[in-house]
């Protein structure tokens, strides 16, 4: 149960098959395996040892795939770095993980130069690009190393990765996932997402992200061809779908919403596209219906957490079709548990809630993390009796479908009533002039907290706050209807597409002793 076993199996069974496409690069499984062995030996030659942490700060690329497998092959631990973080935030992760090496793509050199001045634990910098300004040249290392299996002895219980959470509340925590956990999580996902060898998978979600990586590995495990989008660009998505005859696309909802805003979506040939996989949040019903109509593809929604390794439930194509016809409520579900996982909704005493009652989602699986890096306190809080307590509030329907209602930390308590922001967001997102929305609690002298909607208007529209509030009447209980509406240019989101609400709350709670 070692992650590189997927690669060695593909080399053996389909070595001449096209594995990766990125820009003008095309690489077979045999070529990929050879370069991975060379880079694994190059890392060992530099002095990197088994169980050392090696960080990657890179845009999506073939080299990113090579490095993940090379690090794992020689027994080191991969630390993915979010390219959207500041140099200060990245420096914290590099220092906290005690990474001895950082591999970076040359487009991120300005950030690397700032980090280099802040951290002292990095002994080796490796540059993906033609002219390394700092450290070793990636390609030179590959070419000079031997193509032979790495000599390191790696156990399934050794760490494959330490993945830092997005840190929407406080400092990010390093999620420890051994080879065994990620290996099993990949197999479970391959089964749930119906991945097959003939698939051509578009990789648009960042490879540094847990969701992006599991989406990629899910299809890699079955010998699919992966088409890599280096950086997000809506026009490039349409080009790749047509040119490479993509069969599977995976996105976060914000990406899909951007694609729907592009006029070209009505002119693109989607005949090859069979399925679209999305995660992190639901999509407004009208936009989802339009996306399904324009692409003609089946849709799957996934739910999971980095800590669970990674996906745990799927709302499948049949559920989407029923949701758009006879059972509208299904479109708000994150689906049913995947094989390999047991999901429960529990109360504060960890007792299972009856169907329909809101509680916290708890997960049991062989793919769970072993804990948080150097955070036994946080580990003990999240892992109880073999169950991962997610912090997500949800209820279970008798059909086995789970419905996420919000994060525990996002709950608004107004006049003693619980308001789940996602419920309000789902209503407001149906307004024809609303492109994006976040709902937060703000201080209120009478009610403790008041519901506020922060809205991004669709291009060419200028809805009034009163119009948004009036739109909610009859659709929500009175205490759930926003008392005020603000308009901004963009809702802050993390790399997984999830809204980060702390930046929105800050200006309203500044100077208060209580900060929800």
C-alpha positions as CSV (number, residue, x, y, z in Angstrom):
1,X,0.0,0.0,0.0
2,X,2.6,2.6,-1.2
3,X,1.5,5.5,-3.3
4,X,4.1,4.9,-6.0
5,X,2.7,1.4,-6.5
6,X,0.0,3.0,-8.7
7,X,2.7,4.3,-11.0
8,X,4.7,1.1,-11.1
9,X,1.6,-0.9,-11.9
10,X,0.7,1.5,-14.8
11,X,4.3,1.3,-16.1
12,X,4.1,-2.5,-16.2
13,X,0.6,-2.8,-17.7
14,X,0.4,0.3,-20.0
15,X,3.9,1.8,-20.2
16,X,3.3,3.1,-23.7
17,X,0.0,4.8,-22.9
18,X,-0.2,8.6,-22.6
19,X,-0.2,9.5,-19.0
20,X,0.2,13.3,-18.8
21,X,-0.5,16.2,-21.0
22,X,0.5,19.8,-20.1
23,X,1.0,22.5,-22.7
24,X,3.2,21.0,-25.3
25,X,4.5,18.2,-23.0
26,X,3.2,14.7,-23.5
27,X,4.5,11.8,-21.3
28,X,3.8,8.1,-21.3
29,X,3.5,6.1,-18.1
30,X,6.9,4.5,-18.9
31,X,8.6,7.9,-19.4
32,X,7.0,9.2,-16.2
33,X,8.2,6.2,-14.1
34,X,11.7,6.6,-15.4
35,X,11.9,10.2,-14.5
36,X,10.4,9.5,-11.1
37,X,13.1,7.0,-10.3
38,X,15.8,9.4,-11.5
39,X,14.5,12.2,-9.3
40,X,14.1,9.9,-6.3
41,X,17.8,9.0,-6.7
42,X,18.7,12.7,-7.2
43,X,17.0,13.7,-4.0
44,X,18.9,10.9,-2.1
45,X,22.1,12.1,-3.8
46,X,21.6,15.6,-2.5
47,X,21.5,14.2,1.1
48,X,17.7,14.2,1.6
49,X,16.9,11.2,3.9
50,X,13.8,9.0,4.4
51,X,11.2,10.8,6.6
52,X,12.6,14.2,5.8
53,X,9.9,16.7,4.7
54,X,10.2,18.1,1.2
55,X,7.8,20.9,0.3
56,X,6.5,21.8,-3.2
57,X,5.5,25.3,-4.2
58,X,4.4,25.0,-7.8
59,X,1.7,25.7,-10.3
60,X,0.1,22.7,-11.9
61,X,2.6,20.8,-14.0
62,X,4.0,17.4,-15.0
63,X,7.0,18.1,-12.8
64,X,4.6,18.4,-9.8
65,X,3.3,14.9,-10.5
66,X,6.9,13.6,-10.8
67,X,8.0,15.2,-7.6
68,X,5.2,13.8,-5.5
69,X,6.0,10.3,-6.6
70,X,9.7,10.8,-6.3
71,X,9.5,12.1,-2.8
72,X,7.3,9.1,-1.8
73,X,9.6,6.6,-3.6
74,X,12.7,7.5,-1.6
75,X,10.8,7.6,1.7
76,X,10.6,11.3,2.3
77,X,7.3,13.2,3.1
78,X,5.6,15.6,0.7
79,X,4.4,18.9,2.1
80,X,2.2,20.7,-0.5
81,X,2.3,24.5,-0.4
82,X,-0.7,26.7,-1.4
83,X,0.6,29.1,-4.1
84,X,-2.1,31.6,-3.1
85,X,-0.6,32.1,0.4
86,X,1.7,35.0,1.3
87,X,5.4,34.6,1.9
88,X,4.8,34.9,5.6
89,X,2.1,32.2,5.7
90,X,4.3,29.9,3.5
91,X,7.3,30.5,5.8
92,X,5.2,29.4,8.8
93,X,4.3,26.1,7.1
94,X,7.9,25.4,5.9
95,X,9.3,26.1,9.4
96,X,6.5,24.2,11.2
97,X,6.9,21.1,9.0
98,X,10.8,21.4,9.3
99,X,11.1,20.9,5.6
100,X,14.7,20.5,4.5
101,X,14.0,21.2,0.8
102,X,11.6,23.2,-1.3
103,X,10.8,22.5,-5.0
104,X,9.4,25.6,-6.7
105,X,8.3,26.6,-10.2
106,X,10.1,29.6,-11.6
107,X,6.9,31.6,-12.0
108,X,6.9,31.8,-8.2
109,X,10.5,33.0,-7.8
110,X,9.5,36.4,-6.3
111,X,7.7,34.6,-3.4
112,X,10.6,32.2,-3.0
113,X,13.0,35.1,-2.7
114,X,11.0,36.4,0.2
115,X,10.7,33.0,1.9
116,X,14.4,32.4,1.5
117,X,15.1,35.5,3.7
118,X,12.7,34.2,6.4
119,X,13.4,30.5,6.9
120,X,16.5,28.8,8.2
121,X,15.7,25.1,8.0
122,X,15.7,24.7,4.2
123,X,19.0,23.3,2.9
124,X,18.0,22.7,-0.7
125,X,16.0,24.7,-3.2
126,X,15.1,23.1,-6.5
127,X,13.8,25.2,-9.4
128,X,11.4,23.9,-12.1
129,X,12.5,26.0,-15.0
130,X,15.3,26.9,-17.4
131,X,17.4,29.2,-15.2
132,X,17.4,28.6,-11.5
133,X,18.0,31.9,-9.7
134,X,18.0,30.0,-6.4
135,X,19.2,26.5,-5.8
136,X,19.5,23.4,-8.1
137,X,18.0,23.0,-11.6
138,X,15.2,20.4,-11.6
139,X,15.9,19.1,-15.1
140,X,19.7,18.8,-14.5
141,X,19.0,16.7,-11.4
142,X,16.8,14.4,-13.4
143,X,19.2,14.0,-16.3
144,X,22.3,13.3,-14.1
145,X,20.7,10.6,-11.8
146,X,20.4,6.9,-12.4
147,X,17.2,5.2,-13.6
148,X,17.0,2.5,-11.0
149,X,14.7,1.8,-8.1
150,X,15.3,3.9,-5.0
151,X,17.1,2.0,-2.2
152,X,15.0,3.4,0.7
153,X,12.8,1.0,2.6
154,X,9.3,2.6,2.8
155,X,6.5,1.3,5.0
156,X,2.7,1.8,4.4
157,X,2.7,3.4,7.8
158,X,5.3,6.0,6.9
159,X,4.0,9.5,6.1
160,X,3.1,10.1,2.5
161,X,2.2,13.7,3.1
162,X,1.7,16.4,5.7
163,X,-1.1,18.6,4.2
164,X,-1.8,21.9,5.9
165,X,-5.4,22.8,6.2
166,X,-6.6,26.1,4.7
167,X,-6.5,27.8,8.1
168,X,-9.8,29.6,7.8
169,X,-9.7,30.0,11.6
170,X,-6.2,30.6,13.1
171,X,-3.0,29.0,12.0
172,X,-3.2,26.1,9.6
173,X,-2.6,22.6,11.0
174,X,-0.5,19.9,9.3
175,X,-2.7,16.8,8.5
176,X,-0.6,13.6,8.7
177,X,-1.6,11.0,6.1
178,X,0.5,7.8,5.8
179,X,0.8,5.9,2.5
180,X,-1.8,3.4,3.7
181,X,-4.4,6.1,4.3
182,X,-4.0,7.9,1.0
183,X,-3.7,4.7,-0.9
184,X,-7.0,3.4,0.4
185,X,-8.6,6.8,0.0
186,X,-7.6,6.8,-3.7
187,X,-9.1,3.4,-4.3
188,X,-12.3,4.3,-2.5
189,X,-12.6,7.4,-4.7
190,X,-11.8,5.5,-7.9
191,X,-14.8,3.2,-7.2
192,X,-17.2,6.0,-6.2
193,X,-16.3,8.2,-9.1
194,X,-16.4,5.3,-11.6
195,X,-12.9,6.0,-13.0
196,X,-11.8,3.8,-15.9
197,X,-8.7,3.4,-18.0
198,X,-10.3,5.1,-21.0
199,X,-11.0,8.3,-19.2
200,X,-9.3,11.6,-20.2
201,X,-9.3,13.7,-17.1
202,X,-9.0,17.5,-17.0
203,X,-7.0,18.6,-13.9
204,X,-8.0,22.2,-13.3
205,X,-8.1,22.1,-9.5
206,X,-4.7,23.0,-8.0
207,X,-2.4,19.9,-7.4
208,X,-1.3,21.3,-4.1
209,X,-4.8,20.9,-2.7
210,X,-6.1,17.7,-1.1
211,X,-9.2,17.7,-3.3
212,X,-7.2,18.5,-6.4
213,X,-4.7,15.7,-5.6
214,X,-7.3,13.1,-4.9
215,X,-9.2,14.0,-8.0
216,X,-6.0,13.5,-10.0
217,X,-4.9,10.3,-8.3
218,X,-8.4,8.8,-8.6
219,X,-8.0,8.6,-12.4
220,X,-4.3,8.1,-12.3
221,X,-4.8,4.9,-10.3
222,X,-6.9,3.4,-13.1
223,X,-4.5,4.3,-15.9
224,X,-6.4,7.3,-17.3
225,X,-4.8,10.2,-19.2
226,X,-4.5,13.4,-17.1
227,X,-4.7,16.7,-19.0
228,X,-3.1,19.4,-16.7
229,X,-4.2,23.0,-16.7
230,X,-1.2,25.0,-15.4
231,X,-3.2,27.9,-14.1
232,X,-6.9,28.7,-14.0
233,X,-8.2,30.2,-17.3
234,X,-11.7,29.7,-18.4
235,X,-10.9,29.9,-22.1
236,X,-8.2,27.3,-21.8
237,X,-10.7,24.9,-20.3
238,X,-12.9,25.0,-23.4
239,X,-9.8,24.6,-25.6
240,X,-8.6,21.5,-23.8
241,X,-12.0,19.9,-23.7
242,X,-12.3,20.2,-27.4
243,X,-8.7,19.5,-28.4
244,X,-7.9,16.6,-26.0
245,X,-11.5,15.1,-26.1
246,X,-11.7,15.3,-22.3
247,X,-14.2,12.9,-20.8
248,X,-14.0,14.0,-17.1
249,X,-13.7,17.5,-15.7
250,X,-13.3,18.3,-12.0
251,X,-13.9,21.8,-10.6
252,X,-14.7,23.7,-7.5
253,X,-18.1,25.5,-7.7
254,X,-16.5,28.9,-8.3
255,X,-14.8,27.6,-11.4
256,X,-18.0,26.3,-12.8
257,X,-19.8,29.6,-12.1
258,X,-17.0,31.4,-14.0
259,X,-17.3,29.0,-16.9
260,X,-21.1,29.7,-17.1
261,X,-20.4,33.4,-17.4
262,X,-18.3,32.9,-20.5
263,X,-20.2,33.3,-23.8
264,X,-18.0,30.5,-25.3
265,X,-19.7,27.9,-23.2
266,X,-22.5,28.0,-25.7
267,X,-20.2,27.4,-28.6
268,X,-17.9,24.6,-27.2
269,X,-18.2,21.0,-28.4
270,X,-18.9,19.0,-25.3
271,X,-19.7,15.7,-27.0
272,X,-16.7,13.9,-25.4
273,X,-17.5,15.1,-21.9
274,X,-19.2,12.4,-19.9
275,X,-19.0,13.6,-16.3
276,X,-18.3,16.7,-14.3
277,X,-17.1,16.3,-10.7
278,X,-17.3,19.2,-8.3
279,X,-16.9,19.6,-4.5
280,X,-16.5,22.0,-1.6
281,X,-20.0,23.4,-1.9
282,X,-23.3,23.0,-3.7
283,X,-24.1,25.0,-6.9
284,X,-27.2,27.2,-7.1
285,X,-30.0,25.2,-8.7
286,X,-30.5,27.5,-11.7
287,X,-26.7,27.5,-12.5
288,X,-26.5,23.7,-12.0
289,X,-29.4,23.1,-14.4
290,X,-27.8,25.4,-17.0
291,X,-24.4,23.7,-16.7
292,X,-26.0,20.2,-17.1
293,X,-28.0,21.5,-20.1
294,X,-25.1,23.2,-21.9
295,X,-22.6,20.4,-21.3
296,X,-24.9,17.4,-21.6
297,X,-22.7,15.7,-19.0
298,X,-23.6,13.8,-15.8
299,X,-22.7,15.6,-12.6
300,X,-21.2,14.2,-9.3
301,X,-20.8,16.3,-6.2
302,X,-18.2,15.1,-3.6
303,X,-17.8,15.9,0.1
304,X,-14.8,15.3,2.3
305,X,-12.0,16.7,4.3
306,X,-8.2,16.6,4.2
307,X,-8.3,14.8,7.5
308,X,-10.5,12.0,6.1
309,X,-8.1,11.2,3.3
310,X,-10.1,12.8,1.4
311,X,-13.5,12.2,-0.2
312,X,-16.2,10.4,1.9
313,X,-19.6,10.9,0.1
314,X,-20.9,11.4,-3.4
315,X,-24.1,12.8,-4.8
316,X,-24.2,10.8,-8.1
317,X,-25.6,11.5,-11.6
318,X,-29.0,9.9,-10.9
319,X,-29.4,12.1,-7.8
320,X,-28.7,15.2,-9.8
321,X,-31.3,14.2,-12.4
322,X,-33.9,13.6,-9.8
323,X,-33.0,16.8,-8.1
324,X,-33.7,18.8,-11.2
325,X,-37.1,17.0,-11.8
326,X,-39.0,15.4,-8.9
327,X,-36.9,15.9,-5.7
328,X,-35.4,19.4,-5.7
329,X,-34.1,19.0,-2.1
330,X,-31.5,16.4,-3.3
331,X,-29.5,19.2,-4.9
332,X,-28.7,20.4,-1.4
333,X,-27.3,17.0,-0.3
334,X,-23.6,16.1,-0.4
335,X,-24.7,12.5,-1.2
336,X,-24.4,9.2,0.5
337,X,-21.4,7.6,2.1
338,X,-18.8,6.0,-0.2
339,X,-17.6,2.4,0.2
340,X,-14.9,2.3,2.8
341,X,-16.5,5.0,5.0
342,X,-19.0,5.1,7.8
343,X,-20.7,8.5,8.4
344,X,-22.8,9.5,11.4
345,X,-24.4,12.6,12.7
346,X,-23.7,12.9,16.4
347,X,-24.6,15.2,19.3
348,X,-22.2,16.9,21.7
349,X,-21.9,13.6,23.6
350,X,-21.0,11.7,20.4
351,X,-24.3,9.8,20.4
352,X,-25.9,9.2,17.0
353,X,-28.7,11.7,16.2
354,X,-32.0,10.5,14.7
355,X,-32.6,11.2,11.0
356,X,-33.5,14.8,10.4
357,X,-31.8,16.1,13.5
358,X,-28.8,18.4,13.0
359,X,-25.5,17.4,14.6
360,X,-21.8,17.1,13.8
361,X,-20.6,14.8,11.0
362,X,-18.3,12.0,12.3
363,X,-16.4,9.7,10.0
364,X,-14.8,6.3,10.5
365,X,-12.4,4.8,7.9
366,X,-9.0,3.2,7.3
367,X,-8.1,6.3,5.3
368,X,-8.3,8.8,8.2
369,X,-5.3,10.9,9.2
370,X,-3.2,9.7,12.1
371,X,-3.3,13.2,13.6
372,X,-2.1,16.8,13.3
373,X,1.7,17.5,13.0
374,X,3.0,18.4,16.4
375,X,-0.5,19.2,17.6
376,X,-1.6,16.5,20.1
377,X,-4.2,18.8,21.6
378,X,-5.9,19.3,18.2
379,X,-5.6,15.6,17.4
380,X,-7.3,14.6,20.6
381,X,-10.1,17.0,19.9
382,X,-10.8,15.8,16.4
383,X,-10.1,12.0,16.7
384,X,-12.3,10.4,19.4
385,X,-12.7,6.7,19.7
386,X,-11.6,6.1,16.1
387,X,-14.0,8.7,14.7
388,X,-13.0,12.0,13.0
389,X,-15.2,14.8,14.3
390,X,-15.4,17.2,11.3
391,X,-16.9,20.4,12.7
392,X,-19.5,20.2,9.9
393,X,-23.1,20.4,11.0
394,X,-25.5,18.2,9.0
395,X,-28.5,16.0,9.2
396,X,-29.2,12.6,7.6
397,X,-32.3,11.7,5.6
398,X,-33.9,8.2,5.8
399,X,-32.6,7.6,2.3
400,X,-29.0,7.8,3.6
401,X,-28.4,11.2,2.0
402,X,-26.5,13.7,4.1
403,X,-27.3,17.4,4.1
404,X,-24.5,19.8,5.3
405,X,-26.1,22.9,7.0
406,X,-22.9,24.7,8.0
407,X,-19.7,24.8,9.9
408,X,-20.0,24.9,13.7
409,X,-17.9,28.1,13.7
410,X,-20.2,29.8,11.1
411,X,-23.4,29.2,13.1
412,X,-25.3,32.5,13.8
413,X,-27.4,32.8,17.0
414,X,-29.9,35.6,16.6
415,X,-32.3,36.1,19.5
416,X,-31.7,32.6,20.7
417,X,-32.5,31.1,17.3
418,X,-29.9,29.1,15.3
419,X,-29.4,30.4,11.8
420,X,-27.3,28.3,9.4
421,X,-25.8,30.7,6.8
422,X,-25.7,28.1,4.1
423,X,-29.5,27.9,4.1
424,X,-29.7,31.7,3.6
425,X,-27.0,31.6,1.0
426,X,-28.8,28.9,-1.0
427,X,-31.9,31.2,-1.2
428,X,-30.1,34.4,-2.1
429,X,-28.0,32.6,-4.7
430,X,-31.3,32.0,-6.6
431,X,-31.8,35.7,-7.2
432,X,-31.1,36.4,-10.9
433,X,-28.8,39.4,-10.2
434,X,-26.6,37.6,-7.6
435,X,-23.3,36.0,-8.8
436,X,-22.0,35.1,-5.3
437,X,-23.0,35.5,-1.7
438,X,-21.8,34.9,1.8
439,X,-23.9,35.2,4.9
440,X,-22.4,36.2,8.3
441,X,-23.5,37.2,11.8
442,X,-22.7,40.8,12.8
443,X,-23.1,42.5,16.2
444,X,-26.7,43.5,17.2
445,X,-27.5,45.2,20.5
446,X,-31.0,43.7,20.6
447,X,-30.5,40.2,19.1
448,X,-26.9,39.5,19.9
449,X,-26.2,38.8,16.3
450,X,-28.0,39.9,13.1
451,X,-27.9,38.2,9.8
452,X,-26.0,40.1,7.1
453,X,-25.6,39.1,3.4
454,X,-22.5,40.1,1.5
455,X,-23.3,39.9,-2.2
456,X,-21.4,40.0,-5.5
457,X,-23.8,41.3,-8.2
458,X,-23.8,39.8,-11.7
459,X,-22.1,41.9,-14.4
460,X,-24.5,44.6,-15.7
461,X,-26.9,44.5,-12.8
462,X,-27.2,46.7,-9.6
463,X,-29.7,45.1,-7.3
464,X,-30.8,47.1,-4.3
465,X,-30.3,45.8,-0.8
466,X,-34.1,45.9,-0.2
467,X,-34.7,43.8,-3.3
468,X,-32.4,41.0,-1.9
469,X,-34.1,41.1,1.4
470,X,-37.6,41.0,-0.2
471,X,-36.5,38.0,-2.3
472,X,-36.0,36.0,0.9
473,X,-39.5,36.6,2.2
474,X,-41.7,33.6,2.0
475,X,-38.7,31.4,1.4
476,X,-37.1,31.7,4.9
477,X,-38.4,32.2,8.5
478,X,-38.4,35.8,9.6
479,X,-35.4,35.4,11.9
480,X,-33.3,34.0,9.0
481,X,-33.9,36.9,6.6
482,X,-30.9,39.3,6.4
483,X,-31.3,42.5,8.2
484,X,-28.8,44.2,5.9
485,X,-27.0,43.6,2.6
486,X,-23.5,44.8,1.6
487,X,-22.1,44.6,-1.9
488,X,-18.4,43.7,-2.7
489,X,-16.4,42.8,-5.8
490,X,-15.4,39.3,-4.8
491,X,-16.1,36.9,-1.9
492,X,-12.9,35.6,-0.3
493,X,-12.4,31.9,-0.8
494,X,-9.6,29.4,0.0
495,X,-7.9,27.1,-2.6
496,X,-10.7,24.6,-2.3
497,X,-13.3,27.1,-3.2
498,X,-14.8,27.4,0.3
499,X,-15.8,30.8,1.6
500,X,-13.4,32.2,4.2
501,X,-15.7,34.3,6.4
502,X,-13.3,35.6,9.0
503,X,-12.1,38.4,6.7
504,X,-15.7,39.4,6.1
505,X,-16.5,39.4,9.8
506,X,-13.4,41.3,11.0
507,X,-14.5,44.9,10.4
508,X,-17.9,44.3,12.1
509,X,-16.4,42.6,15.2
510,X,-13.3,44.8,15.6
511,X,-13.0,46.0,19.1
512,X,-15.5,43.6,20.5
513,X,-14.6,41.2,23.3
514,X,-16.7,38.5,21.6
515,X,-15.8,37.7,18.0
516,X,-18.0,35.0,16.4
